[in-house]
Amino acid sequence: MAKQSLVKEFFLFVKQEKKWWLVPLICVLLLVGALLLFASSSPLAPFIYPLF
């Protein structure tokens, strides 16, 4: 439940402060994090590491 309130609070902050440029930044950071997590626990890791 804490994650839902954190996400809701983040979007309320973005809407109130008109900082819409933060949304793509957070999305890219989450995607990179997911890629790193996947790369560390996958047999495809040797093929993903050269991307970085």
C-alpha distance matrix in Angstrom:
0.0 3.8 5.4 5.3 6.6 8.8 10.2 10.8 12.4 14.4 15.8 16.7 18.5 20.3 21.4 22.5 24.3 25.6 24.8 24.4 26.0 22.7 21.1 23.6 23.6 19.9 20.4 23.5 22.0 19.2 22.1 24.2 21.6 21.1 24.9 25.4 23.1 24.9 28.2 27.8 27.1 29.5 33.2 33.4 32.7 36.4 36.4 33.3 34.2 37.3 35.0 34.1
3.8 0.0 3.8 5.4 5.3 6.2 8.7 9.9 10.4 12.2 14.4 15.2 16.3 18.3 19.9 20.8 22.1 23.7 22.7 22.7 24.0 20.6 19.5 22.1 21.6 18.0 19.1 22.0 20.1 17.8 21.0 22.8 20.1 20.3 24.0 24.2 22.1 24.4 27.5 26.9 26.7 29.3 33.1 33.1 32.0 35.5 35.7 32.4 33.0 36.0 33.7 32.4
5.4 3.8 0.0 3.8 5.4 5.0 6.2 8.5 9.7 10.4 12.4 14.1 15.1 16.5 18.3 19.8 20.9 22.0 20.6 20.2 21.2 17.8 16.4 18.8 18.4 14.7 15.5 18.4 16.7 14.2 17.3 19.3 16.9 16.9 20.6 21.1 19.2 21.3 24.4 24.2 24.1 26.5 30.3 30.0 29.0 32.5 32.5 29.1 29.9 32.7 30.3 29.2
5.3 5.4 3.8 0.0 3.8 5.4 5.2 6.1 8.4 9.8 10.8 12.2 14.1 15.4 16.5 18.1 19.9 20.8 19.9 19.3 20.9 17.9 16.0 18.7 19.1 15.6 16.0 19.4 18.3 15.8 18.6 21.2 19.2 18.8 22.5 23.5 21.8 23.5 26.7 26.9 26.7 28.7 32.4 32.0 31.3 34.8 34.4 31.1 32.2 34.8 32.2 31.3
6.6 5.3 5.4 3.8 0.0 3.8 5.5 4.9 5.9 8.4 9.9 10.2 12.0 14.1 15.1 16.0 17.8 19.3 18.8 18.8 20.7 17.6 16.4 19.6 19.6 16.3 17.5 20.9 19.6 17.6 20.8 23.1 21.1 21.3 25.0 25.7 24.2 26.3 29.3 29.3 29.4 31.6 35.3 34.9 33.9 37.3 37.0 33.5 34.3 36.9 34.2 33.1
8.8 6.2 5.0 5.4 3.8 0.0 3.8 5.4 5.1 6.1 8.7 9.8 10.4 12.3 14.2 15.2 16.2 17.7 16.5 16.7 18.1 14.7 13.9 17.0 16.5 13.2 14.9 17.9 16.3 14.7 18.2 20.1 18.2 18.9 22.5 22.9 21.8 24.1 26.8 26.9 27.4 29.6 33.4 32.7 31.4 34.7 34.5 30.9 31.4 33.9 31.3 29.9
10.2 8.7 6.2 5.2 5.5 3.8 0.0 3.8 5.4 5.0 6.3 8.6 9.8 10.6 12.3 14.2 15.3 16.0 14.8 14.3 15.8 12.8 11.1 14.2 14.4 11.1 12.1 15.6 14.7 12.9 16.0 18.4 17.0 17.4 20.8 21.9 20.9 22.8 25.7 26.2 26.6 28.5 32.2 31.2 30.2 33.5 32.9 29.3 30.1 32.4 29.5 28.5
10.8 9.9 8.5 6.1 4.9 5.4 3.8 0.0 3.8 5.4 5.3 6.2 8.6 9.9 10.6 12.2 14.2 15.1 14.8 14.4 16.7 14.2 12.6 16.1 16.8 13.9 14.9 18.5 18.0 16.4 19.3 21.9 20.7 21.0 24.4 25.6 24.6 26.4 29.3 29.9 30.3 32.1 35.7 34.7 33.9 37.1 36.4 32.8 33.8 35.9 32.9 32.0
12.4 10.4 9.7 8.4 5.9 5.1 5.4 3.8 0.0 3.8 5.5 5.0 6.1 8.6 9.8 10.4 12.0 13.7 13.4 14.0 16.2 13.4 12.9 16.6 16.6 14.0 15.9 19.2 18.2 17.3 20.6 22.6 21.4 22.3 25.6 26.4 25.7 27.9 30.5 30.9 31.6 33.6 37.3 36.3 35.0 38.2 37.6 33.9 34.5 36.6 33.6 32.3
14.4 12.2 10.4 9.8 8.4 6.1 5.0 5.4 3.8 0.0 3.8 5.4 5.1 6.2 8.6 9.9 10.5 11.7 10.5 10.9 12.6 9.7 9.3 12.9 12.8 10.4 12.6 15.7 14.9 14.3 17.6 19.5 18.6 19.8 22.8 23.7 23.5 25.6 28.0 28.6 29.6 31.5 35.1 33.8 32.5 35.4 34.7 31.0 31.5 33.4 30.3 29.0
15.8 14.4 12.4 10.8 9.9 8.7 6.3 5.3 5.5 3.8 0.0 3.8 5.3 5.0 6.1 8.5 9.9 10.1 9.7 9.2 11.8 9.7 8.5 12.2 13.2 11.3 12.6 16.0 16.1 15.4 18.1 20.5 20.2 20.9 23.8 25.2 25.1 26.8 29.2 30.3 31.1 32.6 36.1 34.6 33.7 36.6 35.5 31.8 32.7 34.4 31.1 30.1
16.7 15.2 14.1 12.2 10.2 9.8 8.6 6.2 5.0 5.4 3.8 0.0 3.8 5.5 5.1 6.0 8.4 9.6 10.4 10.9 13.9 12.2 11.7 15.5 16.3 14.6 16.3 19.6 19.5 19.0 21.8 24.1 23.6 24.5 27.4 28.7 28.4 30.3 32.8 33.7 34.5 36.2 39.7 38.3 37.2 40.2 39.2 35.5 36.2 37.9 34.7 33.6
18.5 16.3 15.1 14.1 12.0 10.4 9.8 8.6 6.1 5.1 5.3 3.8 0.0 3.8 5.4 5.2 5.9 7.9 8.0 9.6 12.1 10.2 10.9 14.7 14.7 13.5 15.9 18.7 18.3 18.5 21.5 23.2 22.8 24.2 27.0 27.9 28.0 30.2 32.4 33.1 34.4 36.1 39.6 38.1 36.7 39.5 38.6 34.8 35.2 36.8 33.6 32.1
20.3 18.3 16.5 15.4 14.1 12.3 10.6 9.9 8.6 6.2 5.0 5.5 3.8 0.0 3.8 5.6 5.4 5.5 5.0 5.9 8.7 7.4 7.9 11.6 12.1 11.5 13.6 16.3 16.5 17.0 19.6 21.4 21.6 23.0 25.4 26.6 27.1 29.0 31.0 32.2 33.5 35.0 38.3 36.5 35.2 37.8 36.7 32.9 33.4 34.7 31.3 30.1
21.4 19.9 18.3 16.5 15.1 14.2 12.3 10.6 9.8 8.6 6.1 5.1 5.4 3.8 0.0 3.8 5.7 5.2 7.0 7.3 10.9 10.6 10.4 13.9 15.2 14.7 16.2 19.1 19.8 20.0 22.3 24.5 24.8 25.8 28.2 29.8 30.1 31.7 33.9 35.2 36.4 37.7 41.0 39.2 38.1 40.8 39.4 35.8 36.5 37.7 34.3 33.3
22.5 20.8 19.8 18.1 16.0 15.2 14.2 12.2 10.4 9.9 8.5 6.0 5.2 5.6 3.8 0.0 3.8 5.6 8.1 9.9 13.0 12.6 13.4 16.9 17.6 17.1 19.2 21.9 22.1 22.5 25.1 27.1 27.1 28.4 31.0 32.2 32.5 34.4 36.5 37.6 38.9 40.4 43.8 42.1 40.8 43.5 42.3 38.5 39.0 40.3 36.9 35.6
24.3 22.1 20.9 19.9 17.8 16.2 15.3 14.2 12.0 10.5 9.9 8.4 5.9 5.4 5.7 3.8 0.0 3.8 5.5 8.5 10.9 10.7 12.5 15.7 15.8 15.9 18.4 20.6 20.7 21.8 24.3 25.8 26.1 27.8 30.1 31.1 31.8 33.8 35.6 36.7 38.3 39.8 43.1 41.2 39.8 42.2 41.0 37.3 37.5 38.5 35.2 33.7
25.6 23.7 22.0 20.8 19.3 17.7 16.0 15.1 13.7 11.7 10.1 9.6 7.9 5.5 5.2 5.6 3.8 0.0 3.8 5.7 8.6 9.5 10.8 13.6 14.4 15.1 17.0 19.1 19.9 21.1 23.1 24.8 25.6 27.1 29.1 30.4 31.4 33.1 34.8 36.3 37.8 39.0 42.2 40.1 38.8 41.1 39.6 36.0 36.4 37.2 33.7 32.5
24.8 22.7 20.6 19.9 18.8 16.5 14.8 14.8 13.4 10.5 9.7 10.4 8.0 5.0 7.0 8.1 5.5 3.8 0.0 3.8 5.4 6.0 8.1 10.7 10.9 11.9 14.1 15.9 16.5 18.0 20.1 21.4 22.3 24.0 25.9 27.1 28.2 30.0 31.5 32.9 34.7 36.0 39.1 36.9 35.5 37.7 36.3 32.6 32.8 33.6 30.2 28.8
24.4 22.7 20.2 19.3 18.8 16.7 14.3 14.4 14.0 10.9 9.2 10.9 9.6 5.9 7.3 9.9 8.5 5.7 3.8 0.0 3.8 5.3 5.7 8.0 9.5 10.6 11.9 13.8 15.2 16.3 17.9 19.7 20.9 22.2 23.9 25.6 26.7 28.2 29.8 31.5 33.1 34.0 37.0 34.7 33.6 35.9 34.2 30.6 31.2 31.9 28.3 27.4
26.0 24.0 21.2 20.9 20.7 18.1 15.8 16.7 16.2 12.6 11.8 13.9 12.1 8.7 10.9 13.0 10.9 8.6 5.4 3.8 0.0 3.8 5.6 6.2 6.8 9.1 10.6 11.6 13.0 14.9 16.3 17.5 19.0 20.7 22.0 23.4 25.0 26.5 27.7 29.5 31.4 32.3 35.1 32.7 31.3 33.3 31.7 28.1 28.4 28.9 25.4 24.3
22.7 20.6 17.8 17.9 17.6 14.7 12.8 14.2 13.4 9.7 9.7 12.2 10.2 7.4 10.6 12.6 10.7 9.5 6.0 5.3 3.8 0.0 3.8 5.7 5.1 6.1 8.6 10.0 10.5 12.2 14.3 15.4 16.4 18.3 20.0 21.1 22.4 24.2 25.6 27.0 28.9 30.1 33.2 31.0 29.5 31.7 30.4 26.7 26.9 27.9 24.5 23.1
21.1 19.5 16.4 16.0 16.4 13.9 11.1 12.6 12.9 9.3 8.5 11.7 10.9 7.9 10.4 13.4 12.5 10.8 8.1 5.7 5.6 3.8 0.0 3.8 5.4 5.3 6.2 8.7 10.0 10.7 12.4 14.4 15.4 16.5 18.4 20.1 21.1 22.5 24.2 26.0 27.4 28.4 31.5 29.3 28.2 30.7 29.2 25.5 26.3 27.4 23.8 23.0
23.6 22.1 18.8 18.7 19.6 17.0 14.2 16.1 16.6 12.9 12.2 15.5 14.7 11.6 13.9 16.9 15.7 13.6 10.7 8.0 6.2 5.7 3.8 0.0 3.8 5.5 5.0 6.1 8.5 9.8 10.4 12.2 14.1 15.1 16.3 18.3 19.8 20.8 22.2 24.3 25.9 26.5 29.3 26.9 25.8 28.0 26.2 22.7 23.5 24.3 20.6 20.1
23.6 21.6 18.4 19.1 19.6 16.5 14.4 16.8 16.6 12.8 13.2 16.3 14.7 12.1 15.2 17.6 15.8 14.4 10.9 9.5 6.8 5.1 5.4 3.8 0.0 3.8 5.4 5.3 6.2 8.7 10.0 10.7 12.3 14.3 15.4 16.6 18.4 20.0 21.0 22.7 24.8 25.7 28.6 26.2 24.7 26.8 25.4 21.7 22.0 22.8 19.4 18.2
19.9 18.0 14.7 15.6 16.3 13.2 11.1 13.9 14.0 10.4 11.3 14.6 13.5 11.5 14.7 17.1 15.9 15.1 11.9 10.6 9.1 6.1 5.3 5.5 3.8 0.0 3.8 5.5 5.1 6.1 8.6 9.9 10.5 12.2 14.2 15.3 16.3 18.2 19.7 21.1 22.8 24.1 27.3 25.3 23.9 26.4 25.3 21.5 21.9 23.4 20.2 18.9
20.4 19.1 15.5 16.0 17.5 14.9 12.1 14.9 15.9 12.6 12.6 16.3 15.9 13.6 16.2 19.2 18.4 17.0 14.1 11.9 10.6 8.6 6.2 5.0 5.4 3.8 0.0 3.8 5.5 5.1 6.2 8.7 9.8 10.5 12.2 14.2 15.2 16.3 18.1 20.0 21.4 22.2 25.2 23.1 22.1 24.7 23.2 19.6 20.6 22.0 18.6 18.1
23.5 22.0 18.4 19.4 20.9 17.9 15.6 18.5 19.2 15.7 16.0 19.6 18.7 16.3 19.1 21.9 20.6 19.1 15.9 13.8 11.6 10.0 8.7 6.1 5.3 5.5 3.8 0.0 3.8 5.4 5.0 6.1 8.5 9.8 10.4 12.3 14.1 15.1 16.2 18.3 20.2 20.8 23.6 21.1 19.9 22.1 20.5 16.8 17.6 18.7 15.2 14.6
22.0 20.1 16.7 18.3 19.6 16.3 14.7 18.0 18.2 14.9 16.1 19.5 18.3 16.5 19.8 22.1 20.7 19.9 16.5 15.2 13.0 10.5 10.0 8.5 6.2 5.1 5.5 3.8 0.0 3.8 5.5 5.2 6.1 8.6 9.9 10.6 12.2 14.1 15.1 16.6 18.7 19.9 22.9 20.9 19.1 21.5 20.6 16.8 17.0 18.6 15.5 14.1
19.2 17.8 14.2 15.8 17.6 14.7 12.9 16.4 17.3 14.3 15.4 19.0 18.5 17.0 20.0 22.5 21.8 21.1 18.0 16.3 14.9 12.2 10.7 9.8 8.7 6.1 5.1 5.4 3.8 0.0 3.8 5.5 5.0 6.1 8.6 9.9 10.4 12.1 14.0 15.4 16.8 18.1 21.4 19.7 18.3 21.2 20.4 16.7 17.4 19.5 16.6 15.8
22.1 21.0 17.3 18.6 20.8 18.2 16.0 19.3 20.6 17.6 18.1 21.8 21.5 19.6 22.3 25.1 24.3 23.1 20.1 17.9 16.3 14.3 12.4 10.4 10.0 8.6 6.2 5.0 5.5 3.8 0.0 3.8 5.4 5.0 6.1 8.6 9.8 10.4 12.0 14.2 15.6 16.1 19.1 17.0 16.0 18.7 17.4 13.8 15.1 16.9 13.8 13.7
24.2 22.8 19.3 21.2 23.1 20.1 18.4 21.9 22.6 19.5 20.5 24.1 23.2 21.4 24.5 27.1 25.8 24.8 21.4 19.7 17.5 15.4 14.4 12.2 10.7 9.9 8.7 6.1 5.2 5.5 3.8 0.0 3.8 5.4 5.0 6.2 8.5 9.8 10.3 12.3 14.5 15.2 17.9 15.8 14.0 16.4 15.5 11.7 12.2 14.1 11.2 10.3
21.6 20.1 16.9 19.2 21.1 18.2 17.0 20.7 21.4 18.6 20.2 23.6 22.8 21.6 24.8 27.1 26.1 25.6 22.3 20.9 19.0 16.4 15.4 14.1 12.3 10.5 9.8 8.5 6.1 5.0 5.4 3.8 0.0 3.8 5.4 5.1 6.1 8.5 9.7 10.7 12.7 14.2 17.4 16.0 14.1 16.9 16.7 13.0 13.3 15.9 13.7 12.4
21.1 20.3 16.9 18.8 21.3 18.9 17.4 21.0 22.3 19.8 20.9 24.5 24.2 23.0 25.8 28.4 27.8 27.1 24.0 22.2 20.7 18.3 16.5 15.1 14.3 12.2 10.5 9.8 8.6 6.1 5.0 5.4 3.8 0.0 3.8 5.4 5.0 6.0 8.4 10.0 10.9 12.0 15.4 14.1 12.9 16.2 15.7 12.3 13.5 16.3 14.1 13.9
24.9 24.0 20.6 22.5 25.0 22.5 20.8 24.4 25.6 22.8 23.8 27.4 27.0 25.4 28.2 31.0 30.1 29.1 25.9 23.9 22.0 20.0 18.4 16.3 15.4 14.2 12.2 10.4 9.9 8.6 6.1 5.0 5.4 3.8 0.0 3.8 5.4 5.1 5.9 8.6 10.1 10.4 13.2 11.2 10.0 12.9 12.1 8.6 10.1 12.7 10.5 10.7
25.4 24.2 21.1 23.5 25.7 22.9 21.9 25.6 26.4 23.7 25.2 28.7 27.9 26.6 29.8 32.2 31.1 30.4 27.1 25.6 23.4 21.1 20.1 18.3 16.6 15.3 14.2 12.3 10.6 9.9 8.6 6.2 5.1 5.4 3.8 0.0 3.8 5.4 4.9 6.1 8.8 10.0 12.9 11.4 9.1 11.9 12.2 8.7 8.8 12.0 10.7 9.8
23.1 22.1 19.2 21.8 24.2 21.8 20.9 24.6 25.7 23.5 25.1 28.4 28.0 27.1 30.1 32.5 31.8 31.4 28.2 26.7 25.0 22.4 21.1 19.8 18.4 16.3 15.2 14.1 12.2 10.4 9.8 8.5 6.1 5.0 5.4 3.8 0.0 3.8 5.4 5.3 6.6 8.7 12.2 11.8 9.9 13.4 14.0 11.1 11.6 15.2 14.1 13.5
24.9 24.4 21.3 23.5 26.3 24.1 22.8 26.4 27.9 25.6 26.8 30.3 30.2 29.0 31.7 34.4 33.8 33.1 30.0 28.2 26.5 24.2 22.5 20.8 20.0 18.2 16.3 15.1 14.1 12.1 10.4 9.8 8.5 6.0 5.1 5.4 3.8 0.0 3.8 5.5 5.5 6.0 9.5 8.7 7.9 11.7 11.8 9.3 11.0 14.3 13.4 13.8
28.2 27.5 24.4 26.7 29.3 26.8 25.7 29.3 30.5 28.0 29.2 32.8 32.4 31.0 33.9 36.5 35.6 34.8 31.5 29.8 27.7 25.6 24.2 22.2 21.0 19.7 18.1 16.2 15.1 14.0 12.0 10.3 9.7 8.4 5.9 4.9 5.4 3.8 0.0 3.8 5.6 5.4 7.9 6.7 4.6 8.2 8.7 6.3 7.4 11.0 10.7 11.1
27.8 26.9 24.2 26.9 29.3 26.9 26.2 29.9 30.9 28.6 30.3 33.7 33.1 32.2 35.2 37.6 36.7 36.3 32.9 31.5 29.5 27.0 26.0 24.3 22.7 21.1 20.0 18.3 16.6 15.4 14.2 12.3 10.7 10.0 8.6 6.1 5.3 5.5 3.8 0.0 3.8 5.9 8.5 8.8 6.1 9.4 11.2 9.3 9.2 13.1 13.4 13.0
27.1 26.7 24.1 26.7 29.4 27.4 26.6 30.3 31.6 29.6 31.1 34.5 34.4 33.5 36.4 38.9 38.3 37.8 34.7 33.1 31.4 28.9 27.4 25.9 24.8 22.8 21.4 20.2 18.7 16.8 15.6 14.5 12.7 10.9 10.1 8.8 6.6 5.5 5.6 3.8 0.0 3.8 7.0 8.5 7.4 10.9 12.6 11.3 12.1 15.8 16.2 16.3
29.5 29.3 26.5 28.7 31.6 29.6 28.5 32.1 33.6 31.5 32.6 36.2 36.1 35.0 37.7 40.4 39.8 39.0 36.0 34.0 32.3 30.1 28.4 26.5 25.7 24.1 22.2 20.8 19.9 18.1 16.1 15.2 14.2 12.0 10.4 10.0 8.7 6.0 5.4 5.9 3.8 0.0 3.8 5.2 5.5 9.0 10.0 9.5 11.3 14.5 15.0 16.0
33.2 33.1 30.3 32.4 35.3 33.4 32.2 35.7 37.3 35.1 36.1 39.7 39.6 38.3 41.0 43.8 43.1 42.2 39.1 37.0 35.1 33.2 31.5 29.3 28.6 27.3 25.2 23.6 22.9 21.4 19.1 17.9 17.4 15.4 13.2 12.9 12.2 9.5 7.9 8.5 7.0 3.8 0.0 3.8 5.4 7.4 8.8 9.8 11.5 14.2 15.4 16.8
33.4 33.1 30.0 32.0 34.9 32.7 31.2 34.7 36.3 33.8 34.6 38.3 38.1 36.5 39.2 42.1 41.2 40.1 36.9 34.7 32.7 31.0 29.3 26.9 26.2 25.3 23.1 21.1 20.9 19.7 17.0 15.8 16.0 14.1 11.2 11.4 11.8 8.7 6.7 8.8 8.5 5.2 3.8 0.0 3.8 5.7 5.5 6.5 9.0 11.2 12.1 14.0
32.7 32.0 29.0 31.3 33.9 31.4 30.2 33.9 35.0 32.5 33.7 37.2 36.7 35.2 38.1 40.8 39.8 38.8 35.5 33.6 31.3 29.5 28.2 25.8 24.7 23.9 22.1 19.9 19.1 18.3 16.0 14.0 14.1 12.9 10.0 9.1 9.9 7.9 4.6 6.1 7.4 5.5 5.4 3.8 0.0 3.8 5.3 5.1 6.1 9.2 10.4 11.5
36.4 35.5 32.5 34.8 37.3 34.7 33.5 37.1 38.2 35.4 36.6 40.2 39.5 37.8 40.8 43.5 42.2 41.1 37.7 35.9 33.3 31.7 30.7 28.0 26.8 26.4 24.7 22.1 21.5 21.2 18.7 16.4 16.9 16.2 12.9 11.9 13.4 11.7 8.2 9.4 10.9 9.0 7.4 5.7 3.8 0.0 3.8 5.6 5.6 7.4 9.9 11.2
36.4 35.7 32.5 34.4 37.0 34.5 32.9 36.4 37.6 34.7 35.5 39.2 38.6 36.7 39.4 42.3 41.0 39.6 36.3 34.2 31.7 30.4 29.2 26.2 25.4 25.3 23.2 20.5 20.6 20.4 17.4 15.5 16.7 15.7 12.1 12.2 14.0 11.8 8.7 11.2 12.6 10.0 8.8 5.5 5.3 3.8 0.0 3.8 5.8 6.4 8.0 10.5
33.3 32.4 29.1 31.1 33.5 30.9 29.3 32.8 33.9 31.0 31.8 35.5 34.8 32.9 35.8 38.5 37.3 36.0 32.6 30.6 28.1 26.7 25.5 22.7 21.7 21.5 19.6 16.8 16.8 16.7 13.8 11.7 13.0 12.3 8.6 8.7 11.1 9.3 6.3 9.3 11.3 9.5 9.8 6.5 5.1 5.6 3.8 0.0 3.8 5.6 5.7 7.8
34.2 33.0 29.9 32.2 34.3 31.4 30.1 33.8 34.5 31.5 32.7 36.2 35.2 33.4 36.5 39.0 37.5 36.4 32.8 31.2 28.4 26.9 26.3 23.5 22.0 21.9 20.6 17.6 17.0 17.4 15.1 12.2 13.3 13.5 10.1 8.8 11.6 11.0 7.4 9.2 12.1 11.3 11.5 9.0 6.1 5.6 5.8 3.8 0.0 3.8 5.3 5.7
37.3 36.0 32.7 34.8 36.9 33.9 32.4 35.9 36.6 33.4 34.4 37.9 36.8 34.7 37.7 40.3 38.5 37.2 33.6 31.9 28.9 27.9 27.4 24.3 22.8 23.4 22.0 18.7 18.6 19.5 16.9 14.1 15.9 16.3 12.7 12.0 15.2 14.3 11.0 13.1 15.8 14.5 14.2 11.2 9.2 7.4 6.4 5.6 3.8 0.0 3.8 5.3
35.0 33.7 30.3 32.2 34.2 31.3 29.5 32.9 33.6 30.3 31.1 34.7 33.6 31.3 34.3 36.9 35.2 33.7 30.2 28.3 25.4 24.5 23.8 20.6 19.4 20.2 18.6 15.2 15.5 16.6 13.8 11.2 13.7 14.1 10.5 10.7 14.1 13.4 10.7 13.4 16.2 15.0 15.4 12.1 10.4 9.9 8.0 5.7 5.3 3.8 0.0 3.8
34.1 32.4 29.2 31.3 33.1 29.9 28.5 32.0 32.3 29.0 30.1 33.6 32.1 30.1 33.3 35.6 33.7 32.5 28.8 27.4 24.3 23.1 23.0 20.1 18.2 18.9 18.1 14.6 14.1 15.8 13.7 10.3 12.4 13.9 10.7 9.8 13.5 13.8 11.1 13.0 16.3 16.0 16.8 14.0 11.5 11.2 10.5 7.8 5.7 5.3 3.8 0.0
